[in-house]
Amino acid sequence: RVGQIITIRAKVNRAFKTSMEVGIKVTVQDVLTNDEKIVSVAYATYVAKPVGAEKVELKPVELLSIEDHLEHSLAVERRRIRLGYVQVFQKLMQESDKEDTFEEEDAVSADLTNVQSIELVLPPHANHHGNTFGGQIMAWMETVASISASRLCRSHPILKSVNMFKFWGPSFVGDRLVFKAIVNNTFQNSMEVGVRVEAYNCEEWINDQPRHINSAFLIFNAVSDKGELLTFPRLKP
């Protein structure tokens, strides 16, 4: 919150042949008691941008502590799970042409949670390569997802996690970014909001040729004035 001190620690857990996993931990410090609490933990995958045509091959990370060895081993498992997600979702998408019958009277239509937003990428939104900051895209995605979630819970939704956030391609200064969000499903005290991001340069905008650059699934819950978790209605797809 405003006035609190946060510390962000990041380190490379493991370097693969051309990619690396960076672990990030965010803690908050109470200025009165000096107590530290974990706010968030994340794992980001990076690839080195080559200067010429050849890919950059990375050197192995030197492991210094027991924690380094543990994260080094877990990085392989996280990579295996991440790559497995893609295959599982492709299989599910191929089988999703069957329409399930849905007969719940009190269910809320998913159409009510449909939200679309457009942002123009300006120089402050980009890094020194001219690419849009990943964190800026994530912030815009969280905003549009929060609006989508609020239409269902009629309250202020609280973001709990961001899953399968992936860059499918870059966007640049001058691009128009279209954010599309919808609540995919509810699970009693939580909901999943899917967000898709498409980019257009001027020519692509005129010809309606979007570039799919990002997707993510954001998990929200909401609390009452008494601090109790709210129960969400069923969603009619």
CYANA upper distance limits for C-alpha pairs under 8 A (distance plus 0.5 A):
  4 GLN  CA     28 VAL  CA      7.33
  4 GLN  CA     29 GLN  CA      7.02
  4 GLN  CA     30 ASP  CA      6.91
  4 GLN  CA     31 VAL  CA      7.25
  5 ILE  CA     28 VAL  CA      6.18
  5 ILE  CA     29 GLN  CA      5.78
  5 ILE  CA     30 ASP  CA      7.60
  5 ILE  CA     31 VAL  CA      7.73
  6 ILE  CA     26 VAL  CA      7.27
  6 ILE  CA     27 THR  CA      6.04
  6 ILE  CA     28 VAL  CA      4.84
  6 ILE  CA     29 GLN  CA      6.66
  7 THR  CA     26 VAL  CA      6.19
  7 THR  CA     27 THR  CA      5.80
  7 THR  CA     28 VAL  CA      6.87
  7 THR  CA     29 GLN  CA      8.36
  8 ILE  CA     24 ILE  CA      7.50
  8 ILE  CA     25 LYS  CA      6.38
  8 ILE  CA     26 VAL  CA      5.11
  8 ILE  CA     27 THR  CA      7.18
  9 ARG  CA     24 ILE  CA      6.21
  9 ARG  CA     25 LYS  CA      5.82
  9 ARG  CA     26 VAL  CA      6.98
 10 ALA  CA     22 VAL  CA      7.08
 10 ALA  CA     23 GLY  CA      6.05
 10 ALA  CA     24 ILE  CA      4.96
 10 ALA  CA     25 LYS  CA      7.03
 11 LYS  CA     22 VAL  CA      6.00
 11 LYS  CA     23 GLY  CA      6.08
 11 LYS  CA     24 ILE  CA      7.41
 12 VAL  CA     20 MET  CA      7.37
 12 VAL  CA     21 GLU  CA      6.31
 12 VAL  CA     22 VAL  CA      4.82
 12 VAL  CA     23 GLY  CA      6.77
 12 VAL  CA     61 VAL  CA      7.98
 13 ASN  CA     20 MET  CA      8.11
 13 ASN  CA     21 GLU  CA      6.17
 13 ASN  CA     22 VAL  CA      6.18
 13 ASN  CA     23 GLY  CA      6.72
 13 ASN  CA     61 VAL  CA      7.90
 13 ASN  CA     68 ASP  CA      7.31
 13 ASN  CA     71 GLU  CA      6.28
 13 ASN  CA     72 HIS  CA      5.81
 13 ASN  CA     75 ALA  CA      7.34
 14 ARG  CA     20 MET  CA      6.26
 14 ARG  CA     21 GLU  CA      6.05
 14 ARG  CA     22 VAL  CA      8.02
 14 ARG  CA     60 PRO  CA      7.64
 14 ARG  CA     61 VAL  CA      6.46
 14 ARG  CA     71 GLU  CA      8.25
 14 ARG  CA     72 HIS  CA      5.80
 14 ARG  CA     75 ALA  CA      6.95
 15 ALA  CA     19 SER  CA      6.66
 15 ALA  CA     20 MET  CA      4.78
 15 ALA  CA     21 GLU  CA      7.06
 15 ALA  CA     58 LEU  CA      6.78
 15 ALA  CA     59 LYS  CA      7.24
 15 ALA  CA     60 PRO  CA      5.97
 15 ALA  CA     61 VAL  CA      6.59
 16 PHE  CA     20 MET  CA      6.12
 16 PHE  CA     58 LEU  CA      7.30
 16 PHE  CA     60 PRO  CA      7.87
 17 LYS  CA     57 GLU  CA      5.96
 17 LYS  CA     58 LEU  CA      6.19
 17 LYS  CA     59 LYS  CA      8.35
 18 THR  CA     47 VAL  CA      6.58
 18 THR  CA     48 ALA  CA      7.48
 18 THR  CA     55 LYS  CA      7.53
 18 THR  CA     56 VAL  CA      6.54
 18 THR  CA     57 GLU  CA      5.48
 18 THR  CA     58 LEU  CA      6.28
 19 SER  CA     45 THR  CA      7.32
 19 SER  CA     46 TYR  CA      6.08
 19 SER  CA     47 VAL  CA      4.93
 19 SER  CA     48 ALA  CA      7.41
 19 SER  CA     58 LEU  CA      7.84
 20 MET  CA     45 THR  CA      6.18
 20 MET  CA     46 TYR  CA      5.89
 20 MET  CA     47 VAL  CA      6.95
 21 GLU  CA     43 TYR  CA      7.05
 21 GLU  CA     44 ALA  CA      6.24
 21 GLU  CA     45 THR  CA      5.17
 21 GLU  CA     46 TYR  CA      7.02
 21 GLU  CA     75 ALA  CA      7.37
 22 VAL  CA     43 TYR  CA      6.17
 22 VAL  CA     44 ALA  CA      5.66
 22 VAL  CA     45 THR  CA      6.77
 22 VAL  CA     46 TYR  CA      8.04
 23 GLY  CA     41 VAL  CA      8.12
 23 GLY  CA     42 ALA  CA      6.58
 23 GLY  CA     43 TYR  CA      5.15
 23 GLY  CA     44 ALA  CA      7.02
 24 ILE  CA     41 VAL  CA      6.24
 24 ILE  CA     42 ALA  CA      5.67
 24 ILE  CA     43 TYR  CA      6.58
 24 ILE  CA     44 ALA  CA      8.21
 25 LYS  CA     38 ILE  CA      7.95
 25 LYS  CA     39 VAL  CA      8.34
 25 LYS  CA     40 SER  CA      6.49
 25 LYS  CA     41 VAL  CA      5.12
 25 LYS  CA     42 ALA  CA      7.10
 26 VAL  CA     38 ILE  CA      6.55
 26 VAL  CA     39 VAL  CA      5.93
 26 VAL  CA     40 SER  CA      5.65
 26 VAL  CA     41 VAL  CA      6.87
 27 THR  CA     36 GLU  CA      6.76
 27 THR  CA     37 LYS  CA      5.88
 27 THR  CA     38 ILE  CA      4.82
 27 THR  CA     39 VAL  CA      5.64
 27 THR  CA     40 SER  CA      7.60
 28 VAL  CA     36 GLU  CA      5.99
 28 VAL  CA     37 LYS  CA      5.91
 28 VAL  CA     38 ILE  CA      6.93
 28 VAL  CA     39 VAL  CA      6.91
 29 GLN  CA     34 ASN  CA      6.22
 29 GLN  CA     35 ASP  CA      6.10
 29 GLN  CA     36 GLU  CA      5.00
 29 GLN  CA     37 LYS  CA      7.18
 30 ASP  CA     34 ASN  CA      5.48
 30 ASP  CA     35 ASP  CA      5.91
 30 ASP  CA     36 GLU  CA      7.08
 31 VAL  CA     35 ASP  CA      8.46
 48 ALA  CA     55 LYS  CA      8.32
 48 ALA  CA     56 VAL  CA      6.59
 49 LYS  CA     55 LYS  CA      8.11
 49 LYS  CA     56 VAL  CA      7.69
 50 PRO  CA     54 GLU  CA      6.93
 50 PRO  CA     55 LYS  CA      6.08
 50 PRO  CA     56 VAL  CA      6.21
 63 LEU  CA     68 ASP  CA      5.99
 63 LEU  CA     69 HIS  CA      6.59
 64 LEU  CA     68 ASP  CA      6.79
 64 LEU  CA     69 HIS  CA      8.24
 65 SER  CA     69 HIS  CA      7.02
 66 ILE  CA     70 LEU  CA      6.81
 67 GLU  CA     71 GLU  CA      6.67
 68 ASP  CA     72 HIS  CA      6.47
 69 HIS  CA     73 SER  CA      6.84
 70 LEU  CA     74 LEU  CA      6.71
 71 GLU  CA     75 ALA  CA      6.44
 72 HIS  CA     76 VAL  CA      7.75
 73 SER  CA     77 GLU  CA      7.70
 74 LEU  CA     78 ARG  CA      6.69
 75 ALA  CA     79 ARG  CA      6.62
 76 VAL  CA     80 ARG  CA      6.72
 77 GLU  CA     81 ILE  CA      6.66
 78 ARG  CA     82 ARG  CA      6.52
 79 ARG  CA     83 LEU  CA      6.68
 80 ARG  CA     84 GLY  CA      6.56
 81 ILE  CA     85 TYR  CA      6.70
 82 ARG  CA     86 VAL  CA      7.64
 82 ARG  CA    164 MET  CA      8.49
 83 LEU  CA     87 GLN  CA      7.64
 84 GLY  CA     88 VAL  CA      6.80
 85 TYR  CA     89 PHE  CA      6.59
 86 VAL  CA     90 GLN  CA      6.63
 87 GLN  CA     91 LYS  CA      6.78
 88 VAL  CA     92 LEU  CA      6.77
 89 PHE  CA     93 MET  CA      6.55
 90 GLN  CA     94 GLN  CA      6.84
 91 LYS  CA     95 GLU  CA      6.97
 92 LEU  CA     96 SER  CA      6.56
 93 MET  CA     97 ASP  CA      8.28
102 PHE  CA    236 LYS  CA      7.55
104 GLU  CA    234 ARG  CA      8.50
104 GLU  CA    236 LYS  CA      8.35
106 ASP  CA    233 PRO  CA      7.89
106 ASP  CA    234 ARG  CA      7.78
107 ALA  CA    233 PRO  CA      6.65
107 ALA  CA    234 ARG  CA      5.23
107 ALA  CA    235 LEU  CA      5.62
107 ALA  CA    236 LYS  CA      5.96
108 VAL  CA    112 LEU  CA      8.21
108 VAL  CA    152 LEU  CA      8.21
108 VAL  CA    233 PRO  CA      7.23
108 VAL  CA    234 ARG  CA      6.83
108 VAL  CA    235 LEU  CA      5.43
108 VAL  CA    236 LYS  CA      6.06
109 SER  CA    113 THR  CA      8.36
109 SER  CA    235 LEU  CA      6.45
109 SER  CA    236 LYS  CA      5.20
109 SER  CA    237 PRO  CA      6.88
110 ALA  CA    114 ASN  CA      7.55
110 ALA  CA    182 ILE  CA      7.52
110 ALA  CA    183 VAL  CA      6.83
110 ALA  CA    184 ASN  CA      7.86
110 ALA  CA    235 LEU  CA      6.58
110 ALA  CA    236 LYS  CA      6.27
110 ALA  CA    237 PRO  CA      5.89
111 ASP  CA    182 ILE  CA      8.18
111 ASP  CA    237 PRO  CA      8.43
112 LEU  CA    151 ARG  CA      7.44
112 LEU  CA    152 LEU  CA      8.14
113 THR  CA    148 SER  CA      5.33
113 THR  CA    149 ALA  CA      7.33
113 THR  CA    151 ARG  CA      6.13
113 THR  CA    152 LEU  CA      6.97
113 THR  CA    181 ALA  CA      8.21
113 THR  CA    182 ILE  CA      5.80
113 THR  CA    183 VAL  CA      6.44
114 ASN  CA    148 SER  CA      6.76
114 ASN  CA    180 LYS  CA      7.98
114 ASN  CA    181 ALA  CA      6.38
114 ASN  CA    182 ILE  CA      5.18
114 ASN  CA    183 VAL  CA      7.97
115 VAL  CA    144 VAL  CA      7.18
115 VAL  CA    145 ALA  CA      8.39
115 VAL  CA    147 ILE  CA      7.72
115 VAL  CA    148 SER  CA      6.31
115 VAL  CA    180 LYS  CA      6.39
115 VAL  CA    181 ALA  CA      5.69
115 VAL  CA    182 ILE  CA      6.93
116 GLN  CA    144 VAL  CA      7.71
116 GLN  CA    178 VAL  CA      7.52
116 GLN  CA    179 PHE  CA      5.99
116 GLN  CA    180 LYS  CA      5.10
116 GLN  CA    181 ALA  CA      6.90
117 SER  CA    144 VAL  CA      7.34
117 SER  CA    178 VAL  CA      6.29
117 SER  CA    179 PHE  CA      5.57
117 SER  CA    180 LYS  CA      7.23
118 ILE  CA    176 ARG  CA      7.20
118 ILE  CA    177 LEU  CA      6.05
118 ILE  CA    178 VAL  CA      5.07
118 ILE  CA    179 PHE  CA      6.70
119 GLU  CA    176 ARG  CA      6.26
119 GLU  CA    177 LEU  CA      5.65
119 GLU  CA    178 VAL  CA      7.13
120 LEU  CA    174 GLY  CA      6.98
120 LEU  CA    175 ASP  CA      6.55
120 LEU  CA    176 ARG  CA      5.17
120 LEU  CA    177 LEU  CA      6.80
121 VAL  CA    125 HIS  CA      6.52
121 VAL  CA    126 ALA  CA      7.99
121 VAL  CA    132 THR  CA      7.49
121 VAL  CA    172 PHE  CA      7.32
121 VAL  CA    173 VAL  CA      5.45
121 VAL  CA    174 GLY  CA      5.80
121 VAL  CA    175 ASP  CA      5.99
121 VAL  CA    176 ARG  CA      6.85
121 VAL  CA    177 LEU  CA      7.85
122 LEU  CA    126 ALA  CA      7.57
122 LEU  CA    173 VAL  CA      5.86
122 LEU  CA    174 GLY  CA      6.72
123 PRO  CA    130 GLY  CA      8.08
123 PRO  CA    173 VAL  CA      6.44
125 HIS  CA    132 THR  CA      6.17
125 HIS  CA    133 PHE  CA      6.52
125 HIS  CA    136 GLN  CA      7.06
125 HIS  CA    173 VAL  CA      8.17
126 ALA  CA    130 GLY  CA      5.83
126 ALA  CA    131 ASN  CA      5.66
126 ALA  CA    132 THR  CA      4.62
126 ALA  CA    133 PHE  CA      5.65
126 ALA  CA    172 PHE  CA      7.75
126 ALA  CA    173 VAL  CA      7.09
127 ASN  CA    131 ASN  CA      6.15
127 ASN  CA    132 THR  CA      6.86
127 ASN  CA    133 PHE  CA      6.52
130 GLY  CA    172 PHE  CA      6.17
130 GLY  CA    173 VAL  CA      6.53
131 ASN  CA    170 PRO  CA      6.92
131 ASN  CA    171 SER  CA      6.21
131 ASN  CA    172 PHE  CA      5.19
131 ASN  CA    173 VAL  CA      7.31
132 THR  CA    136 GLN  CA      7.65
132 THR  CA    137 ILE  CA      7.81
132 THR  CA    170 PRO  CA      7.83
132 THR  CA    171 SER  CA      6.19
132 THR  CA    172 PHE  CA      6.08
132 THR  CA    173 VAL  CA      7.35
133 PHE  CA    137 ILE  CA      7.07
134 GLY  CA    138 MET  CA      6.75
135 GLY  CA    139 ALA  CA      6.61
136 GLN  CA    140 TRP  CA      6.84
137 ILE  CA    141 MET  CA      6.61
138 MET  CA    142 GLU  CA      6.61
139 ALA  CA    143 THR  CA      6.85
140 TRP  CA    144 VAL  CA      6.93
140 TRP  CA    179 PHE  CA      8.42
141 MET  CA    145 ALA  CA      6.54
141 MET  CA    179 PHE  CA      7.32
141 MET  CA    195 VAL  CA      7.14
142 GLU  CA    146 SER  CA      6.43
142 GLU  CA    218 LEU  CA      8.23
143 THR  CA    147 ILE  CA      6.94
144 VAL  CA    148 SER  CA      6.84
144 VAL  CA    179 PHE  CA      7.58
144 VAL  CA    180 LYS  CA      8.07
144 VAL  CA    181 ALA  CA      6.87
145 ALA  CA    149 ALA  CA      6.62
145 ALA  CA    181 ALA  CA      6.19
145 ALA  CA    182 ILE  CA      7.83
145 ALA  CA    193 VAL  CA      6.62
145 ALA  CA    194 GLY  CA      7.97
145 ALA  CA    195 VAL  CA      7.22
145 ALA  CA    218 LEU  CA      7.73
146 SER  CA    150 SER  CA      6.54
146 SER  CA    157 PRO  CA      6.86
146 SER  CA    159 LEU  CA      8.37
147 ILE  CA    151 ARG  CA      7.00
148 SER  CA    152 LEU  CA      7.71
148 SER  CA    181 ALA  CA      6.84
148 SER  CA    182 ILE  CA      6.42
148 SER  CA    183 VAL  CA      7.06
148 SER  CA    193 VAL  CA      7.86
149 ALA  CA    153 CYS  CA      6.91
149 ALA  CA    157 PRO  CA      6.91
149 ALA  CA    182 ILE  CA      8.38
149 ALA  CA    183 VAL  CA      6.98
149 ALA  CA    191 MET  CA      8.17
149 ALA  CA    193 VAL  CA      7.36
149 ALA  CA    220 PHE  CA      7.83
150 SER  CA    154 ARG  CA      5.68
150 SER  CA    155 SER  CA      6.11
150 SER  CA    156 HIS  CA      6.58
150 SER  CA    157 PRO  CA      6.48
152 LEU  CA    232 PHE  CA      8.13
152 LEU  CA    233 PRO  CA      8.46
153 CYS  CA    157 PRO  CA      7.82
153 CYS  CA    222 ALA  CA      7.86
153 CYS  CA    232 PHE  CA      6.84
155 SER  CA    222 ALA  CA      7.34
156 HIS  CA    222 ALA  CA      6.87
156 HIS  CA    223 VAL  CA      8.47
157 PRO  CA    220 PHE  CA      6.45
157 PRO  CA    221 ASN  CA      6.14
157 PRO  CA    222 ALA  CA      5.19
157 PRO  CA    223 VAL  CA      8.29
158 ILE  CA    220 PHE  CA      5.80
158 ILE  CA    221 ASN  CA      5.82
158 ILE  CA    222 ALA  CA      6.07
159 LEU  CA    218 LEU  CA      7.62
159 LEU  CA    219 ILE  CA      6.57
159 LEU  CA    220 PHE  CA      5.08
159 LEU  CA    221 ASN  CA      7.27
160 LYS  CA    218 LEU  CA      8.14
160 LYS  CA    219 ILE  CA      6.03
160 LYS  CA    220 PHE  CA      5.94
160 LYS  CA    221 ASN  CA      7.56
161 SER  CA    218 LEU  CA      6.43
161 SER  CA    219 ILE  CA      5.80
161 SER  CA    220 PHE  CA      7.90
162 VAL  CA    216 ALA  CA      7.33
162 VAL  CA    217 PHE  CA      6.37
162 VAL  CA    218 LEU  CA      5.09
162 VAL  CA    219 ILE  CA      6.90
163 ASN  CA    216 ALA  CA      6.48
163 ASN  CA    217 PHE  CA      5.59
163 ASN  CA    218 LEU  CA      6.72
163 ASN  CA    219 ILE  CA      8.40
164 MET  CA    215 SER  CA      7.98
164 MET  CA    216 ALA  CA      5.86
164 MET  CA    217 PHE  CA      6.92
165 PHE  CA    214 ASN  CA      7.66
165 PHE  CA    215 SER  CA      6.40
165 PHE  CA    216 ALA  CA      4.89
165 PHE  CA    217 PHE  CA      7.62
166 LYS  CA    214 ASN  CA      6.24
166 LYS  CA    215 SER  CA      6.54
166 LYS  CA    216 ALA  CA      7.32
167 PHE  CA    213 ILE  CA      6.23
167 PHE  CA    214 ASN  CA      5.50
167 PHE  CA    215 SER  CA      7.96
168 TRP  CA    212 HIS  CA      7.22
168 TRP  CA    213 ILE  CA      5.13
168 TRP  CA    214 ASN  CA      6.20
169 GLY  CA    211 ARG  CA      8.33
169 GLY  CA    212 HIS  CA      7.71
169 GLY  CA    213 ILE  CA      5.15
169 GLY  CA    214 ASN  CA      7.90
170 PRO  CA    213 ILE  CA      6.82
171 SER  CA    175 ASP  CA      7.01
171 SER  CA    199 ALA  CA      6.99
171 SER  CA    213 ILE  CA      7.80
174 GLY  CA    201 ASN  CA      7.24
175 ASP  CA    199 ALA  CA      6.72
175 ASP  CA    200 TYR  CA      5.91
175 ASP  CA    201 ASN  CA      5.22
175 ASP  CA    202 CYS  CA      7.82
176 ARG  CA    199 ALA  CA      6.18
176 ARG  CA    200 TYR  CA      5.71
176 ARG  CA    201 ASN  CA      6.91
176 ARG  CA    205 TRP  CA      8.48
177 LEU  CA    197 VAL  CA      7.08
177 LEU  CA    198 GLU  CA      6.15
177 LEU  CA    199 ALA  CA      5.06
177 LEU  CA    200 TYR  CA      7.05
178 VAL  CA    197 VAL  CA      6.12
178 VAL  CA    198 GLU  CA      5.65
178 VAL  CA    199 ALA  CA      6.85
179 PHE  CA    195 VAL  CA      7.28
179 PHE  CA    196 ARG  CA      6.38
179 PHE  CA    197 VAL  CA      5.21
179 PHE  CA    198 GLU  CA      7.20
180 LYS  CA    195 VAL  CA      6.02
180 LYS  CA    196 ARG  CA      5.74
180 LYS  CA    197 VAL  CA      6.97
181 ALA  CA    193 VAL  CA      7.13
181 ALA  CA    194 GLY  CA      6.09
181 ALA  CA    195 VAL  CA      4.90
181 ALA  CA    196 ARG  CA      7.09
182 ILE  CA    193 VAL  CA      6.08
182 ILE  CA    194 GLY  CA      6.13
182 ILE  CA    195 VAL  CA      7.35
183 VAL  CA    191 MET  CA      7.57
183 VAL  CA    192 GLU  CA      6.36
183 VAL  CA    193 VAL  CA      4.74
183 VAL  CA    194 GLY  CA      6.76
184 ASN  CA    191 MET  CA      8.12
184 ASN  CA    192 GLU  CA      6.12
184 ASN  CA    193 VAL  CA      6.06
184 ASN  CA    194 GLY  CA      6.71
184 ASN  CA    235 LEU  CA      8.45
184 ASN  CA    237 PRO  CA      8.15
185 ASN  CA    191 MET  CA      6.30
185 ASN  CA    192 GLU  CA      6.09
185 ASN  CA    193 VAL  CA      8.00
185 ASN  CA    234 ARG  CA      8.19
185 ASN  CA    235 LEU  CA      6.52
186 THR  CA    190 SER  CA      6.43
186 THR  CA    191 MET  CA      4.69
186 THR  CA    192 GLU  CA      6.94
186 THR  CA    232 PHE  CA      7.03
186 THR  CA    233 PRO  CA      7.70
186 THR  CA    234 ARG  CA      6.63
186 THR  CA    235 LEU  CA      6.90
187 PHE  CA    191 MET  CA      6.29
187 PHE  CA    232 PHE  CA      7.85
187 PHE  CA    234 ARG  CA      8.46
188 GLN  CA    231 THR  CA      5.66
188 GLN  CA    232 PHE  CA      5.84
188 GLN  CA    233 PRO  CA      7.77
188 GLN  CA    234 ARG  CA      8.43
189 ASN  CA    221 ASN  CA      6.53
189 ASN  CA    222 ALA  CA      8.12
189 ASN  CA    229 LEU  CA      6.77
189 ASN  CA    230 LEU  CA      6.43
189 ASN  CA    231 THR  CA      5.33
189 ASN  CA    232 PHE  CA      6.51
190 SER  CA    219 ILE  CA      7.23
190 SER  CA    220 PHE  CA      6.04
190 SER  CA    221 ASN  CA      5.06
190 SER  CA    222 ALA  CA      8.17
190 SER  CA    231 THR  CA      8.28
190 SER  CA    232 PHE  CA      7.67
191 MET  CA    219 ILE  CA      6.16
191 MET  CA    220 PHE  CA      5.92
191 MET  CA    221 ASN  CA      7.00
191 MET  CA    232 PHE  CA      8.28
192 GLU  CA    217 PHE  CA      6.84
192 GLU  CA    218 LEU  CA      6.13
192 GLU  CA    219 ILE  CA      5.17
192 GLU  CA    220 PHE  CA      7.07
193 VAL  CA    217 PHE  CA      6.15
193 VAL  CA    218 LEU  CA      5.65
193 VAL  CA    219 ILE  CA      6.91
193 VAL  CA    220 PHE  CA      8.26
194 GLY  CA    215 SER  CA      8.00
194 GLY  CA    216 ALA  CA      6.54
194 GLY  CA    217 PHE  CA      5.13
194 GLY  CA    218 LEU  CA      6.95
195 VAL  CA    215 SER  CA      6.15
195 VAL  CA    216 ALA  CA      6.01
195 VAL  CA    217 PHE  CA      6.88
195 VAL  CA    218 LEU  CA      8.31
196 ARG  CA    212 HIS  CA      8.12
196 ARG  CA    214 ASN  CA      6.43
196 ARG  CA    215 SER  CA      5.06
196 ARG  CA    216 ALA  CA      7.36
197 VAL  CA    212 HIS  CA      6.62
197 VAL  CA    213 ILE  CA      6.37
197 VAL  CA    214 ASN  CA      5.46
197 VAL  CA    215 SER  CA      6.69
198 GLU  CA    210 PRO  CA      6.16
198 GLU  CA    211 ARG  CA      5.76
198 GLU  CA    212 HIS  CA      5.02
198 GLU  CA    213 ILE  CA      6.19
198 GLU  CA    214 ASN  CA      7.61
199 ALA  CA    210 PRO  CA      6.12
199 ALA  CA    211 ARG  CA      5.54
199 ALA  CA    212 HIS  CA      7.00
199 ALA  CA    213 ILE  CA      7.10
200 TYR  CA    204 GLU  CA      5.66
200 TYR  CA    205 TRP  CA      5.78
200 TYR  CA    209 GLN  CA      7.58
200 TYR  CA    210 PRO  CA      5.91
200 TYR  CA    211 ARG  CA      6.95
201 ASN  CA    205 TRP  CA      6.49
202 CYS  CA    206 ILE  CA      6.91
203 GLU  CA    207 ASN  CA      6.79
204 GLU  CA    208 ASP  CA      6.13
204 GLU  CA    209 GLN  CA      5.28
204 GLU  CA    210 PRO  CA      6.90
205 TRP  CA    209 GLN  CA      6.97
205 TRP  CA    210 PRO  CA      7.81
221 ASN  CA    229 LEU  CA      7.65
221 ASN  CA    230 LEU  CA      7.87
222 ALA  CA    229 LEU  CA      6.32
222 ALA  CA    230 LEU  CA      6.08
223 VAL  CA    227 GLY  CA      5.79
223 VAL  CA    228 GLU  CA      5.62
223 VAL  CA    229 LEU  CA      4.88
223 VAL  CA    230 LEU  CA      5.82
224 SER  CA    228 GLU  CA      5.77
224 SER  CA    229 LEU  CA      6.88
224 SER  CA    230 LEU  CA      6.73
